[in-house]
Amino acid sequence: MIRFGVLGAGRIGKVHSATIAANPKAKLVYIADAVPAAAEQLAAQTGAAAAGVEDIIRSADIDAVLIATPTPSHADLIEAASKAGKAILCEKPVSLSVGRINACLDTVAKNRSTLMIGFNRRFDPNFASVEARLRRGDVGDIEIVTITSRDPAPPPAEYVKTSGGLFRDMMIHDFDMARFLMGEEFVVVNALGSSLVDKAIGAEGDVDTAAVQMQTASGRIAVITNSRRATYGYDQRIEVHGARGMLSARNIQATSVELANADGITGDPVQHFFIERYALAYANEINAFIDAVDAGNTSPHPSGFDGLQAQKLADAATTSWQTGKPVTVS
């Protein structure tokens, strides 16, 4: 049984804490948060104890640390946990700085620590099945990957000040998914962005509507579109077209019930947000991390390298949007 300490009792920390507490192969021991009352409340709900971040990292009662704190703290906490001999599951991104990510990964490698990055969508059964069938060759050589990701509503404009922007905060999941599906690295990125949903987001120097085209050295193409507004729910779709056919994963509705009458055919809306849509993905992610720790696998996927590559694409997209020119990715 893997004993966990969770750092961060915010929205995603609550998701992870509940998932760990429900896993028979895990034990949630401690929770920390910058707001002690938040840690205490979540600890009471999950059967854990509240403690300080440093105390958790140093604790002999902990095998693994799950980092769900604000982005600026991720790299420092990964390094601290690595030096303390803990396995680490960290929410994306490792850092908004590629240089800082490289330094952090050097520390992890030196200590031979297990590190997984929280690109949870790889563990969605639908997306994982598409990837497995691609590797099996069901559609032949991949030609175009298309990813659609739209949130039901924009975050507060205040949020974007520290988020790194849509490309680094929201689309980074799609950059990772594009790499996961394509199986090749992208070498050029071309991005467009606008503030069409909330002008306050534009006033903070960010976008809420964006499209990115990317290409691999072999010529294969990926197209990603993002929006901070979808009136019909949480829009999450992928499509992969290949030489022999196409694989796709559609949205998941609240139920599969349809009403057919003289007015037409209607169904339930799609699931509202990521907590519902990716609940099983989060559970599968924890299981994969536990299996890696048990096996002594120091570089499970999504690995630190996967986090680094996704950040490079996010940076390139941001630069492309700002300059209006394609950006080559090293």
Stockholm file with secondary structure:
# STOCKHOLM 1.0

chainA/1-330         MIRFGVLGAGRIGKVHSATIAANPKAKLVYIADAVPAAAEQLAAQTGAAAAGVEDIIRSADIDAVLIATPTPSHADLIEAASKAGKAILCEKPVSLSVGRINACLDTVAKNRSTLMIGFNRRFDPNFASVEARLRRGDVGDIEIVTITSRDPAPPPAEYVKTSGGLFRDMMIHDFDMARFLMGEEFVVVNALGSSLVDKAIGAEGDVDTAAVQMQTASGRIAVITNSRRATYGYDQRIEVHGARGMLSARNIQATSVELANADGITGDPVQHFFIERYALAYANEINAFIDAVDAGNTSPHPSGFDGLQAQKLADAATTSWQTGKPVTVS
#=GR chainA/1-330 SS CEEEEEECCSHHHHHHHHHHHTCTTEEEEEEECSSHHHHHHHHHHHTCEECCHHHHHHCTTCSEEEECSCGGGHHHHHHHHHHTTCEEEEESCSCSCHHHHHHHHHHHHHHTCCEEEECGGGGCHHHHHHHHHHHHTTTCSEEEEEEEEECSSCCCHHHHHHHCCHHHHTTHHHHHHHHHHHCSCEEEEEEEEECCSCHHHHHTTCCSEEEEEEEETTCCEEEEEEESCCTTSCEEEEEEEETTEEEEECCCBSCCCEEEETTEEEECCBCCSHHHHTHHHHHHHHHHHHHHHHHTCSSCSSCHHHHHHHHHHHHHHHHHHHHTSCEECC
#=GC SS_cons         CEEEEEECCSHHHHHHHHHHHTCTTEEEEEEECSSHHHHHHHHHHHTCEECCHHHHHHCTTCSEEEECSCGGGHHHHHHHHHHTTCEEEEESCSCSCHHHHHHHHHHHHHHTCCEEEECGGGGCHHHHHHHHHHHHTTTCSEEEEEEEEECSSCCCHHHHHHHCCHHHHTTHHHHHHHHHHHCSCEEEEEEEEECCSCHHHHHTTCCSEEEEEEEETTCCEEEEEEESCCTTSCEEEEEEEETTEEEEECCCBSCCCEEEETTEEEECCBCCSHHHHTHHHHHHHHHHHHHHHHHTCSSCSSCHHHHHHHHHHHHHHHHHHHHTSCEECC
//
